[in-house]
Amino acid sequence: MAILQGIAFFHVLLFASVQDISTHEADDFLWVMLLILAIPNMETVGLFSMMFAGVMLFLPQLIVSMICKNAIGGADIKISTAAAVFLGVTRGLVGLMIGLTLAVIIQSIYKKAKHEGERKAFALMPYLSIGFAIGYLI
């Protein structure tokens, strides 16, 4: 069961990443799919850890999106929160930190290579997906 659950988790993240790269949007059903996948984890991860992870990831992202307009997309917030609920607090926070660190490093290198100075929107979901995939494998 855990192998199939992991494969489905990776596929949802991959689909969200491809959508984010191509349209800078992700369908609403993706975060719902992650929450449905999280239901069997209540026995192993624990309900408290899952809910705490969701709150720990949701609130800071919500505050950032309210303070800085267009800083982070709604789909990024919903999918990362659902992925954290799926993974639990420790692996969810590790996944978020890895994903955001990758985004900062790779986008900095990309902007220097392209000589881009202006702030331009980029797809965050591929980086978050890599981070959450690593968090799942830990």
TITI-424246 format. One record per residue: residue in one letter; y negated, z, x of N, C-alpha, C, O, CB in turn. Coordinates in pm, 1 decimal, decimal comma, always signed. Glycine has a CB too. Layout:
! TITI-424246
- a / Y / Z / X / Y / Z / X / Y / Z / X / Y / Z / X / Y / Z / X
...
This chain:
! TITI-424246
- m / +120,0 / +0,0 / +82,5 / +0,0 / +0,0 / +0,0 / -125,6 / +0,0 / +86,3 / -222,0 / -70,5 / +56,7 / -0,2 / +120,7 / -93,5
- a / -124,0 / +80,2 / +194,2 / -241,9 / +91,4 / +279,8 / -273,1 / -41,0 / +348,7 / -389,8 / -74,1 / +369,6 / -221,4 / +201,2 / +384,1
- i / -170,3 / -116,2 / +383,8 / -192,5 / -245,2 / +450,0 / -259,1 / -343,4 / +353,1 / -353,8 / -412,8 / +389,9 / -58,4 / -303,5 / +502,7
- l / -209,9 / -348,8 / +230,9 / -269,8 / -438,0 / +131,6 / -412,7 / -395,3 / +98,2 / -500,7 / -479,1 / +78,7 / -184,6 / -440,7 / +4,2
- q / -433,9 / -266,1 / +91,9 / -567,4 / -214,2 / +64,4 / -663,9 / -252,0 / +177,6 / -777,8 / -290,9 / +151,7 / -563,0 / -60,8 / +46,1
- g / -618,6 / -240,7 / +301,8 / -701,4 / -278,8 / +416,0 / -731,8 / -427,7 / +418,0 / -844,0 / -468,3 / +448,2 / -633,2 / -239,1 / +544,9
- i / -631,9 / -508,8 / +385,8 / -652,8 / -653,7 / +381,2 / -754,6 / -689,3 / +273,7 / -842,4 / -772,6 / +296,2 / -519,8 / -727,2 / +355,2
- a / -743,3 / -627,2 / +158,1 / -839,4 / -652,7 / +49,9 / -979,0 / -606,4 / +90,8 / -1077,5 / -674,0 / +61,0 / -795,5 / -581,3 / -80,5
- f / -988,6 / -492,5 / +158,5 / -1117,2 / -441,2 / +207,4 / -1181,8 / -541,2 / +303,1 / -1300,4 / -571,9 / +290,5 / -1098,2 / -304,8 / +277,6
- f / -1104,4 / -591,7 / +398,4 / -1155,9 / -689,8 / +493,8 / -1199,0 / -818,3 / +423,0 / -1301,2 / -876,7 / +459,0 / -1049,9 / -721,3 / +600,2
- h / -1123,6 / -862,8 / +323,9 / -1158,7 / -985,2 / +252,7 / -1288,1 / -970,6 / +173,2 / -1369,7 / -1062,8 / +169,6 / -1045,7 / -1025,1 / +159,9
- v / -1307,1 / -855,6 / +109,8 / -1431,8 / -833,6 / +35,7 / -1550,2 / -833,9 / +132,8 / -1654,0 / -893,5 / +104,3 / -1426,3 / -699,3 / -43,5
- l / -1534,3 / -767,4 / +247,1 / -1642,4 / -765,5 / +346,6 / -1669,0 / -906,1 / +401,3 / -1784,3 / -944,3 / +421,4 / -1607,3 / -669,3 / +462,6
- l / -1563,8 / -981,7 / +424,7 / -1580,1 / -1118,9 / +474,2 / -1652,3 / -1205,1 / +371,4 / -1742,3 / -1281,3 / +406,8 / -1443,4 / -1180,7 / +508,3
- f / -1614,1 / -1193,9 / +245,7 / -1679,1 / -1271,4 / +139,9 / -1826,5 / -1234,0 / +128,5 / -1911,6 / -1321,6 / +113,2 / -1608,2 / -1248,9 / +5,2
- a / -1857,2 / -1105,0 / +135,9 / -1996,2 / -1059,4 / +128,8 / -2075,8 / -1112,2 / +247,7 / -2191,6 / -1151,3 / +232,7 / -2002,8 / -905,2 / +124,4
- s / -2014,5 / -1113,5 / +364,8 / -2083,0 / -1163,4 / +485,0 / -2114,0 / -1312,3 / +473,6 / -2224,8 / -1355,5 / +505,7 / -1997,5 / -1137,6 / +609,8
- v / -2017,7 / -1389,7 / +428,6 / -2038,4 / -1533,7 / +414,2 / -2148,4 / -1561,4 / +311,7 / -2233,9 / -1647,3 / +333,6 / -1907,1 / -1603,7 / +372,5
- q / -2146,2 / -1489,4 / +201,1 / -2251,0 / -1507,4 / +100,4 / -2387,7 / -1470,4 / +155,5 / -2485,9 / -1540,3 / +130,7 / -2220,7 / -1423,6 / -23,6
- d / -2394,4 / -1360,6 / +230,4 / -2522,7 / -1316,1 / +285,8 / -2576,5 / -1416,5 / +386,9 / -2696,7 / -1443,0 / +390,4 / -2507,7 / -1178,3 / +351,8
- i / -2489,5 / -1471,7 / +467,6 / -2532,6 / -1571,8 / +565,5 / -2583,6 / -1698,1 / +495,6 / -2685,3 / -1754,8 / +535,6 / -2416,7 / -1607,1 / +661,0
- s / -2513,4 / -1741,6 / +392,1 / -2549,0 / -1868,8 / +329,5 / -2664,2 / -1857,9 / +229,9 / -2745,5 / -1949,9 / +220,5 / -2429,1 / -1925,8 / +260,2
- t / -2673,3 / -1747,0 / +155,0 / -2775,7 / -1739,5 / +50,2 / -2866,5 / -1617,4 / +58,8 / -2960,7 / -1605,4 / -19,5 / -2709,8 / -1740,7 / -82,9
- h / -2839,8 / -1526,9 / +152,3 / -2912,3 / -1399,2 / +163,3 / -2899,9 / -1317,1 / +35,3 / -2989,9 / -1240,6 / +0,7 / -3060,7 / -1424,4 / +194,9
- e / -2789,4 / -1333,2 / -33,5 / -2757,1 / -1256,7 / -153,8 / -2607,4 / -1230,5 / -153,4 / -2530,9 / -1298,4 / -84,9 / -2801,2 / -1332,4 / -284,1
- a / -2567,0 / -1130,9 / -231,0 / -2424,3 / -1104,4 / -249,9 / -2401,6 / -1067,8 / -396,1 / -2484,4 / -1001,0 / -458,2 / -2373,9 / -990,1 / -154,5
- d / -2290,6 / -1111,5 / -449,1 / -2259,7 / -1087,1 / -590,1 / -2243,7 / -938,5 / -618,3 / -2201,2 / -861,5 / -532,2 / -2132,6 / -1161,7 / -630,4
- d / -2278,7 / -899,6 / -740,4 / -2271,0 / -759,1 / -779,6 / -2127,9 / -707,8 / -791,4 / -2104,4 / -587,7 / -778,2 / -2341,9 / -739,3 / -910,3
- f / -2033,6 / -795,6 / -815,9 / -1897,0 / -748,2 / -834,0 / -1833,2 / -701,6 / -702,8 / -1729,4 / -635,5 / -705,8 / -1812,7 / -857,8 / -895,8
- l / -1892,9 / -734,6 / -588,0 / -1832,2 / -698,3 / -460,1 / -1831,1 / -547,7 / -437,3 / -1730,0 / -492,5 / -393,8 / -1905,9 / -766,2 / -346,7
- w / -1942,4 / -480,5 / -466,2 / -1943,7 / -335,8 / -446,3 / -1853,5 / -266,3 / -546,8 / -1797,1 / -160,9 / -517,3 / -2086,0 / -281,5 / -457,3
- v / -1839,5 / -324,6 / -666,1 / -1748,1 / -268,0 / -764,7 / -1603,9 / -281,8 / -715,8 / -1523,3 / -190,4 / -733,3 / -1765,9 / -337,3 / -902,0
- m / -1571,6 / -395,4 / -654,8 / -1437,5 / -414,8 / -599,4 / -1408,0 / -311,0 / -491,4 / -1296,7 / -258,9 / -484,1 / -1423,1 / -556,7 / -542,0
- l / -1507,2 / -280,9 / -407,5 / -1486,3 / -179,4 / -303,8 / -1462,9 / -41,5 / -365,4 / -1380,1 / +35,3 / -316,3 / -1606,8 / -174,8 / -208,6
- l / -1535,2 / -10,1 / -471,8 / -1513,1 / +118,7 / -537,8 / -1375,0 / +126,4 / -601,9 / -1310,9 / +231,5 / -599,8 / -1620,3 / +142,9 / -643,4
- i / -1329,5 / +15,5 / -658,5 / -1194,1 / +13,1 / -715,8 / -1090,0 / +30,6 / -605,1 / -990,9 / +101,4 / -623,3 / -1169,2 / -119,8 / -793,0
- l / -1112,6 / -33,7 / -491,1 / -1021,6 / -17,1 / -378,0 / -1021,9 / +126,4 / -325,4 / -923,6 / +170,3 / -265,7 / -1059,4 / -113,3 / -266,1
- a / -1130,4 / +199,4 / -346,8 / -1141,6 / +335,8 / -296,1 / -1062,9 / +437,0 / -378,3 / -1036,1 / +547,0 / -330,0 / -1285,9 / +376,5 / -292,0
- i / -1025,7 / +403,4 / -499,5 / -957,5 / +498,9 / -587,5 / -830,1 / +556,8 / -525,0 / -811,4 / +678,4 / -530,3 / -923,2 / +431,6 / -719,2
- p / -742,1 / +475,7 / -466,4 / -622,6 / +535,4 / -404,4 / -653,3 / +624,4 / -283,4 / -568,7 / +704,5 / -243,6 / -528,2 / +426,0 / -361,9
- n / -771,9 / +611,8 / -224,9 / -806,7 / +692,0 / -107,8 / -840,3 / +836,8 / -141,9 / -856,1 / +918,9 / -51,6 / -923,0 / +629,4 / -36,5
- m / -851,6 / +869,4 / -269,5 / -887,5 / +1006,0 / -307,1 / -787,1 / +1107,7 / -254,2 / -824,5 / +1220,6 / -222,6 / -897,8 / +1017,7 / -458,2
- e / -661,7 / +1069,5 / -244,2 / -559,2 / +1160,8 / -193,5 / -571,9 / +1182,0 / -43,7 / -558,3 / +1294,7 / +4,1 / -420,7 / +1108,1 / -226,3
- t / -597,8 / +1075,6 / +31,1 / -600,6 / +1087,2 / +177,5 / -738,6 / +1124,4 / +231,0 / -749,4 / +1210,8 / +318,0 / -555,8 / +956,8 / +240,5
- v / -842,7 / +1061,6 / +181,1 / -978,2 / +1086,0 / +230,7 / -1038,6 / +1208,8 / +164,3 / -1106,4 / +1287,8 / +230,0 / -1067,4 / +963,6 / +206,5
- g / -1015,4 / +1225,1 / +38,5 / -1070,3 / +1337,3 / -37,0 / -1192,7 / +1295,1 / -116,4 / -1278,6 / +1222,0 / -67,1 / -1105,7 / +1452,3 / +56,6
- l / -1199,0 / +1342,1 / -239,1 / -1308,0 / +1304,3 / -328,3 / -1443,3 / +1352,6 / -276,2 / -1542,3 / +1279,8 / -283,4 / -1283,2 / +1360,1 / -467,6
- f / -1447,7 / +1475,8 / -223,6 / -1574,5 / +1527,9 / -173,3 / -1626,2 / +1444,2 / -56,7 / -1745,0 / +1412,6 / -51,1 / -1558,7 / +1673,7 / -130,3
- s / -1538,6 / +1408,4 / +35,6 / -1578,3 / +1326,6 / +150,3 / -1628,3 / +1190,2 / +105,2 / -1723,7 / +1136,8 / +161,7 / -1461,3 / +1310,2 / +247,6
- m / -1564,8 / +1134,6 / +5,2 / -1604,8 / +1003,5 / -44,3 / -1742,5 / +1009,0 / -110,1 / -1827,6 / +923,8 / -84,5 / -1501,2 / +950,5 / -143,3
- m / -1763,7 / +1108,8 / -194,2 / -1893,3 / +1121,6 / -262,2 / -2004,7 / +1157,6 / -163,8 / -2115,8 / +1105,4 / -173,4 / -1885,1 / +1227,9 / -372,9
- f / -1975,0 / +1246,1 / -70,3 / -2074,3 / +1284,5 / +29,9 / -2113,7 / +1164,9 / +115,4 / -2231,0 / +1147,7 / +148,6 / -2020,5 / +1397,5 / +118,7
- a / -2015,4 / +1081,9 / +151,1 / -2044,0 / +960,4 / +228,4 / -2134,1 / +867,1 / +150,7 / -2227,9 / +810,1 / +206,4 / -1914,4 / +888,3 / +266,1
- g / -2106,1 / +851,1 / +21,9 / -2189,6 / +764,3 / -60,2 / -2333,9 / +811,1 / -64,7 / -2426,3 / +730,8 / -51,7 / -2134,4 / +756,6 / -200,1
- v / -2353,1 / +941,4 / -83,0 / -2489,1 / +996,7 / -88,2 / -2556,3 / +986,9 / +48,6 / -2674,0 / +952,0 / +57,9 / -2486,3 / +1143,9 / -135,8
- m / -2481,6 / +1017,7 / +154,7 / -2537,6 / +1014,7 / +290,9 / -2583,2 / +874,4 / +331,4 / -2679,6 / +860,9 / +406,7 / -2434,1 / +1065,9 / +391,4
- l / -2517,5 / +772,5 / +284,0 / -2558,4 / +636,6 / +318,2 / -2658,9 / +579,6 / +219,8 / -2745,6 / +501,1 / +258,3 / -2437,9 / +546,8 / +324,8
- f / -2648,5 / +617,9 / +94,2 / -2735,9 / +560,5 / -7,7 / -2879,7 / +609,6 / +4,5 / -2972,6 / +528,8 / +4,8 / -2682,7 / +593,1 / -145,4
- l / -2899,1 / +739,7 / +14,6 / -3035,0 / +794,8 / +11,3 / -3125,0 / +744,6 / +124,9 / -3236,9 / +701,5 / +97,2 / -3028,2 / +945,0 / +16,5
- p / -3081,1 / +748,1 / +252,2 / -3170,6 / +696,6 / +357,6 / -3204,5 / +548,8 / +340,9 / -3318,0 / +507,9 / +365,0 / -3107,3 / +717,8 / +493,4
- q / -3106,2 / +468,9 / +299,8 / -3132,3 / +326,3 / +280,6 / -3227,4 / +303,2 / +164,0 / -3312,7 / +214,7 / +169,8 / -3001,4 / +250,7 / +257,2
- l / -3213,0 / +381,9 / +58,7 / -3302,6 / +371,0 / -55,4 / -3445,4 / +408,6 / -16,1 / -3540,6 / +341,3 / -55,7 / -3253,9 / +460,1 / -170,2
- i / -3460,2 / +514,4 / +60,6 / -3593,1 / +557,2 / +105,0 / -3657,6 / +450,2 / +192,8 / -3775,7 / +419,6 / +176,8 / -3584,2 / +690,8 / +181,7
- v / -3580,3 / +393,4 / +285,4 / -3632,8 / +287,3 / +372,4 / -3674,5 / +166,4 / +289,2 / -3779,4 / +107,1 / +314,4 / -3527,2 / +245,7 / +478,1
- s / -3593,7 / +129,5 / +190,6 / -3628,0 / +11,3 / +109,5 / -3749,5 / +36,9 / +21,0 / -3820,6 / -57,2 / -14,1 / -3508,7 / -29,9 / +22,4
- m / -3774,7 / +162,5 / -15,8 / -3892,4 / +193,1 / -96,7 / -4019,5 / +199,1 / -10,9 / -4126,9 / +159,2 / -55,9 / -3872,4 / +326,1 / -170,4
- i / -4007,0 / +248,4 / +111,5 / -4123,3 / +260,8 / +199,4 / -4160,3 / +126,0 / +259,7 / -4276,6 / +86,0 / +256,6 / -4095,9 / +362,7 / +310,8
- c / -4062,9 / +57,1 / +313,6 / -4086,1 / -72,4 / +379,0 / -4033,6 / -183,1 / +288,5 / -3912,8 / -197,0 / +269,8 / -4017,1 / -78,2 / +519,6
- k / -4122,7 / -259,6 / +234,0 / -4081,6 / -367,7 / +144,7 / -4003,6 / -473,4 / +221,9 / -4039,9 / -509,6 / +333,8 / -4204,1 / -430,9 / +76,1
- n / -3896,5 / -522,4 / +161,1 / -3809,7 / -626,3 / +218,1 / -3745,0 / -585,6 / +349,6 / -3710,8 / -671,7 / +430,7 / -3888,6 / -752,4 / +239,2
- a / -3727,5 / -455,0 / +372,2 / -3663,9 / -409,9 / +495,4 / -3512,0 / -421,9 / +487,2 / -3446,3 / -460,2 / +584,0 / -3703,4 / -265,8 / +525,3
- i / -3458,3 / -389,3 / +372,7 / -3313,5 / -397,3 / +352,7 / -3289,0 / -441,0 / +208,8 / -3357,8 / -397,1 / +116,6 / -3242,8 / -259,7 / +383,4
- g / -3191,4 / -526,8 / +191,4 / -3165,3 / -581,2 / +58,8 / -3083,6 / -488,3 / -28,7 / -3012,4 / -401,1 / +21,0 / -3095,2 / -712,3 / +70,7
- g / -3094,0 / -507,3 / -157,5 / -3019,5 / -425,4 / -251,6 / -2869,4 / -441,7 / -238,6 / -2794,7 / -345,1 / -254,6 / -3061,1 / -458,0 / -390,8
- a / -2824,6 / -562,3 / -209,9 / -2680,9 / -585,9 / -192,6 / -2629,2 / -513,7 / -68,9 / -2518,2 / -460,6 / -69,8 / -2651,6 / -736,7 / -182,0
- d / -2709,2 / -511,5 / +37,5 / -2670,0 / -439,3 / +158,3 / -2653,2 / -290,4 / +128,4 / -2559,2 / -227,0 / +176,2 / -2774,2 / -460,2 / +269,9
- i / -2743,7 / -236,1 / +50,0 / -2737,0 / -94,0 / +15,5 / -2613,6 / -65,9 / -69,8 / -2539,2 / +28,3 / -42,3 / -2864,8 / -50,0 / -58,9
- k / -2591,8 / -146,7 / -172,9 / -2479,6 / -122,3 / -263,5 / -2345,2 / -139,2 / -193,3 / -2255,3 / -57,0 / -211,0 / -2487,4 / -216,1 / -383,2
- i / -2330,9 / -244,6 / -114,1 / -2202,2 / -269,7 / -49,4 / -2175,6 / -168,1 / +60,6 / -2062,2 / -123,0 / +76,9 / -2197,8 / -411,4 / +8,0
- s / -2278,7 / -131,5 / +136,5 / -2255,9 / -32,0 / +242,0 / -2225,2 / +105,3 / +182,7 / -2145,5 / +180,3 / +239,1 / -2378,4 / -22,9 / +334,5
- t / -2286,9 / +139,0 / +70,5 / -2255,9 / +265,5 / +4,3 / -2112,8 / +265,4 / -48,1 / -2040,8 / +364,0 / -32,5 / -2354,3 / +291,5 / -110,5
- a / -2071,6 / +156,1 / -109,6 / -1934,7 / +146,8 / -160,0 / -1832,9 / +147,6 / -45,9 / -1725,6 / +206,3 / -59,2 / -1917,9 / +20,1 / -244,2
- a / -1865,7 / +83,4 / +65,2 / -1775,8 / +85,0 / +181,2 / -1764,9 / +226,7 / +237,7 / -1657,2 / +268,2 / +280,6 / -1825,8 / -12,9 / +290,7
- a / -1874,6 / +300,4 / +238,0 / -1870,8 / +438,8 / +285,4 / -1787,7 / +526,2 / +192,6 / -1715,6 / +614,7 / +238,8 / -2012,6 / +495,2 / +297,4
- v / -1797,0 / +502,3 / +62,6 / -1713,0 / +576,4 / -32,1 / -1566,2 / +544,0 / -4,8 / -1481,1 / +632,9 / -9,4 / -1750,7 / +541,5 / -179,8
- f / -1537,0 / +419,9 / +22,9 / -1400,1 / +377,8 / +54,3 / -1349,7 / +447,9 / +180,5 / -1235,7 / +493,9 / +184,5 / -1393,3 / +224,6 / +72,2
- l / -1434,6 / +456,1 / +283,8 / -1392,2 / +507,7 / +413,2 / -1400,5 / +659,8 / +426,0 / -1325,5 / +719,8 / +503,1 / -1474,5 / +445,3 / +519,9
- g / -1489,7 / +721,2 / +352,1 / -1512,3 / +864,0 / +371,4 / -1630,9 / +885,7 / +463,2 / -1684,2 / +790,5 / +520,2 / -1386,9 / +932,2 / +428,6
- v / -1672,3 / +1010,5 / +477,8 / -1798,2 / +1039,9 / +545,0 / -1795,6 / +1004,8 / +694,1 / -1888,8 / +940,8 / +742,6 / -1831,8 / +1186,0 / +528,0
- t / -1693,9 / +1044,0 / +766,3 / -1692,5 / +1021,5 / +911,3 / -1682,4 / +873,7 / +944,9 / -1765,3 / +820,4 / +1018,7 / -1576,7 / +1097,0 / +975,6
- r / -1581,5 / +807,8 / +891,3 / -1562,7 / +666,3 / +922,9 / -1673,0 / +580,4 / +861,9 / -1708,6 / +476,8 / +918,2 / -1426,3 / +618,7 / +873,3
- g / -1727,3 / +621,7 / +748,2 / -1837,3 / +548,1 / +686,5 / -1963,9 / +553,8 / +770,6 / -2029,9 / +452,0 / +791,1 / -1865,3 / +602,7 / +547,9
- l / -1997,9 / +672,9 / +819,4 / -2117,0 / +685,5 / +904,2 / -2098,7 / +614,7 / +1037,8 / -2191,9 / +552,4 / +1088,7 / -2149,6 / +832,8 / +928,1
- v / -1979,5 / +623,9 / +1094,3 / -1951,4 / +552,0 / +1219,6 / -1964,8 / +402,0 / +1197,8 / -2024,1 / +332,3 / +1280,1 / -1809,4 / +586,1 / +1272,5
- g / -1910,1 / +351,7 / +1087,1 / -1919,6 / +209,2 / +1056,2 / -2063,1 / +164,1 / +1039,8 / -2101,5 / +58,2 / +1089,5 / -1841,8 / +177,6 / +930,9
- l / -2143,5 / +244,8 / +969,3 / -2284,8 / +209,1 / +951,5 / -2358,2 / +207,7 / +1084,7 / -2435,7 / +116,0 / +1112,3 / -2353,1 / +306,9 / +855,2
- m / -2334,2 / +309,0 / +1167,4 / -2402,6 / +313,6 / +1297,6 / -2362,8 / +196,9 / +1387,0 / -2447,8 / +138,9 / +1454,6 / -2372,1 / +445,2 / +1368,6
- i / -2235,6 / +162,2 / +1388,0 / -2190,7 / +47,8 / +1468,1 / -2253,5 / -81,0 / +1415,8 / -2301,9 / -162,7 / +1494,2 / -2036,3 / +36,8 / +1466,3
- g / -2253,2 / -99,5 / +1285,5 / -2309,8 / -220,8 / +1226,5 / -2458,4 / -234,6 / +1252,0 / -2505,2 / -342,5 / +1288,5 / -2284,4 / -222,8 / +1078,7
- l / -2533,4 / -126,8 / +1233,5 / -2678,2 / -133,9 / +1257,6 / -2710,2 / -152,8 / +1405,3 / -2803,7 / -224,6 / +1440,6 / -2746,5 / -7,7 / +1206,1
- t / -2632,3 / -88,1 / +1491,2 / -2653,3 / -105,9 / +1635,7 / -2626,6 / -250,3 / +1676,2 / -2703,2 / -308,8 / +1752,7 / -2562,3 / -10,5 / +1716,4
- l / -2519,2 / -307,3 / +1625,4 / -2490,5 / -448,8 / +1652,6 / -2603,3 / -538,7 / +1604,0 / -2643,0 / -632,1 / +1673,6 / -2358,9 / -490,4 / +1586,2
- a / -2654,9 / -510,7 / +1484,5 / -2763,0 / -592,5 / +1429,0 / -2886,2 / -587,1 / +1517,4 / -2947,7 / -690,3 / +1544,2 / -2798,2 / -546,3 / +1287,6
- v / -2923,1 / -468,4 / +1563,0 / -3042,5 / -454,7 / +1647,6 / -3023,5 / -527,4 / +1780,5 / -3111,9 / -600,7 / +1824,7 / -3074,1 / -305,9 / +1672,8
- i / -2909,1 / -507,0 / +1843,4 / -2884,8 / -568,5 / +1974,8 / -2878,4 / -720,8 / +1963,9 / -2946,9 / -791,1 / +2038,1 / -2754,1 / -514,7 / +2036,2
- i / -2797,1 / -771,7 / +1872,4 / -2777,4 / -916,3 / +1862,7 / -2904,1 / -985,8 / +1815,3 / -2938,4 / -1092,1 / +1867,0 / -2661,7 / -948,2 / +1768,0
- q / -2974,2 / -928,8 / +1718,5 / -3097,7 / -992,2 / +1671,2 / -3207,4 / -988,0 / +1776,9 / -3288,3 / -1080,5 / +1785,3 / -3146,4 / -924,0 / +1543,6
- s / -3211,5 / -882,3 / +1857,8 / -3309,6 / -877,3 / +1966,5 / -3283,0 / -986,5 / +2069,1 / -3375,3 / -1054,6 / +2113,8 / -3307,6 / -740,1 / +2034,5
- i / -3158,2 / -1002,5 / +2105,4 / -3121,4 / -1108,0 / +2201,3 / -3150,6 / -1245,7 / +2141,2 / -3204,4 / -1333,2 / +2209,0 / -2970,7 / -1096,9 / +2240,7
- y / -3115,5 / -1264,2 / +2015,5 / -3137,5 / -1392,7 / +1948,5 / -3285,9 / -1426,8 / +1942,8 / -3324,1 / -1540,6 / +1970,1 / -3078,9 / -1390,0 / +1806,8
- k / -3369,6 / -1330,0 / +1907,9 / -3513,5 / -1356,6 / +1897,1 / -3574,5 / -1386,5 / +2033,9 / -3663,8 / -1470,6 / +2044,4 / -3585,3 / -1237,1 / +1832,5
- k / -3527,5 / -1318,4 / +2139,1 / -3578,3 / -1348,0 / +2273,1 / -3534,8 / -1487,5 / +2318,1 / -3612,4 / -1559,8 / +2380,4 / -3529,5 / -1242,2 / +2373,8
- a / -3411,5 / -1524,8 / +2286,6 / -3361,3 / -1656,9 / +2326,3 / -3433,8 / -1767,9 / +2251,3 / -3458,7 / -1874,1 / +2308,3 / -3210,3 / -1666,7 / +2301,1
- k / -3467,6 / -1745,8 / +2126,5 / -3536,8 / -1845,8 / +2044,8 / -3688,5 / -1834,7 / +2055,4 / -3761,1 / -1916,7 / +1999,0 / -3494,9 / -1832,0 / +1899,8
- h / -3736,5 / -1733,1 / +2127,7 / -3880,7 / -1708,4 / +2144,1 / -3949,6 / -1689,4 / +2009,9 / -4058,0 / -1742,6 / +1985,8 / -3946,4 / -1823,9 / +2220,0
- e / -3885,1 / -1613,1 / +1923,6 / -3942,8 / -1583,1 / +1793,1 / -4011,7 / -1447,4 / +1799,8 / -3952,1 / -1348,6 / +1842,5 / -3834,1 / -1584,8 / +1681,8
- g / -4136,3 / -1443,6 / +1757,8 / -4209,0 / -1318,7 / +1759,9 / -4226,9 / -1257,6 / +1622,4 / -4240,0 / -1135,9 / +1609,0 / -4341,6 / -1339,4 / +1822,5
- e / -4227,4 / -1340,8 / +1521,2 / -4253,7 / -1291,2 / +1386,2 / -4129,6 / -1226,4 / +1326,6 / -4016,6 / -1257,2 / +1364,4 / -4301,8 / -1404,9 / +1295,9
- r / -4153,7 / -1135,9 / +1232,7 / -4043,7 / -1070,7 / +1161,8 / -3991,0 / -1166,5 / +1055,8 / -4064,6 / -1210,9 / +967,7 / -4089,6 / -935,6 / +1097,4
- k / -3865,7 / -1196,5 / +1065,8 / -3803,3 / -1289,7 / +973,6 / -3675,1 / -1225,6 / +920,2 / -3602,9 / -1158,9 / +994,3 / -3773,8 / -1426,8 / +1043,0
- a / -3647,8 / -1245,8 / +793,9 / -3527,7 / -1187,5 / +733,2 / -3401,9 / -1247,5 / +796,2 / -3397,1 / -1365,8 / +830,1 / -3527,3 / -1210,5 / +579,9
- f / -3301,4 / -1162,7 / +810,4 / -3172,9 / -1209,8 / +861,4 / -3062,3 / -1143,5 / +779,6 / -3085,0 / -1043,7 / +711,3 / -3156,9 / -1178,3 / +1014,6
- a / -2944,4 / -1199,9 / +787,7 / -2830,0 / -1148,1 / +712,9 / -2776,5 / -1023,0 / +782,8 / -2728,6 / -1029,8 / +896,0 / -2718,5 / -1256,2 / +700,0
- l / -2785,1 / -910,5 / +715,1 / -2739,0 / -783,0 / +771,3 / -2591,7 / -757,4 / +742,4 / -2524,9 / -687,3 / +818,5 / -2822,4 / -668,3 / +716,2
- m / -2541,1 / -812,7 / +634,9 / -2404,6 / -783,0 / +592,5 / -2297,5 / -818,1 / +695,9 / -2200,6 / -742,9 / +706,9 / -2375,7 / -856,0 / +466,0
- p / -2308,1 / -926,6 / +772,1 / -2204,3 / -951,5 / +872,7 / -2193,9 / -838,8 / +975,8 / -2083,7 / -802,8 / +1017,2 / -2232,0 / -1082,7 / +943,8
- y / -2305,5 / -784,5 / +1016,3 / -2304,4 / -675,2 / +1113,5 / -2247,0 / -548,2 / +1051,7 / -2167,6 / -478,0 / +1114,3 / -2446,0 / -648,8 / +1166,3
- l / -2288,0 / -519,5 / +928,1 / -2234,1 / -402,2 / +859,8 / -2084,3 / -417,6 / +836,0 / -2009,2 / -320,5 / +846,1 / -2307,0 / -379,5 / +726,5
- s / -2041,2 / -538,2 / +804,7 / -1898,4 / -562,4 / +781,6 / -1816,8 / -537,0 / +907,7 / -1709,1 / -477,6 / +901,6 / -1875,7 / -705,9 / +733,0
- i / -1867,8 / -581,5 / +1020,8 / -1798,7 / -555,2 / +1147,5 / -1791,4 / -405,4 / +1171,8 / -1686,7 / -353,5 / +1210,6 / -1870,3 / -625,8 / +1265,5
- g / -1902,0 / -335,9 / +1149,3 / -1903,6 / -191,2 / +1169,4 / -1806,1 / -118,8 / +1078,0 / -1733,2 / -30,1 / +1122,3 / -2042,9 / -137,5 / +1147,3
- f / -1804,5 / -156,4 / +950,1 / -1712,8 / -90,7 / +856,3 / -1566,8 / -127,9 / +884,7 / -1477,1 / -46,3 / +863,4 / -1749,1 / -128,1 / +711,9
- a / -1542,8 / -248,6 / +931,8 / -1406,0 / -286,9 / +970,1 / -1359,0 / -201,3 / +1088,1 / -1244,8 / -155,3 / +1090,8 / -1399,0 / -438,6 / +1006,8
- i / -1447,2 / -180,5 / +1184,6 / -1411,8 / -92,9 / +1297,0 / -1391,3 / +50,5 / +1247,9 / -1299,3 / +119,6 / +1291,7 / -1521,8 / -97,2 / +1406,6
- g / -1478,8 / +94,6 / +1155,9 / -1462,5 / +227,4 / +1098,2 / -1330,0 / +243,4 / +1025,5 / -1270,6 / +351,2 / +1028,8 / -1575,7 / +256,5 / +1003,8
- y / -1283,3 / +139,0 / +960,7 / -1154,2 / +144,2 / +893,2 / -1040,5 / +155,6 / +994,0 / -942,6 / +226,3 / +970,2 / -1134,7 / +20,5 / +805,5
- l / -1053,8 / +86,3 / +1106,1 / -946,6 / +84,5 / +1205,7 / -941,3 / +211,8 / +1291,0 / -842,9 / +236,1 / +1360,8 / -963,3 / -35,5 / +1295,7
- i / -1046,3 / +291,8 / +1285,0 / -1047,9 / +417,1 / +1364,7 / -949,5 / +515,4 / +1305,0 / -934,7 / +626,5 / +1355,8 / -1191,2 / +480,4 / +1369,5
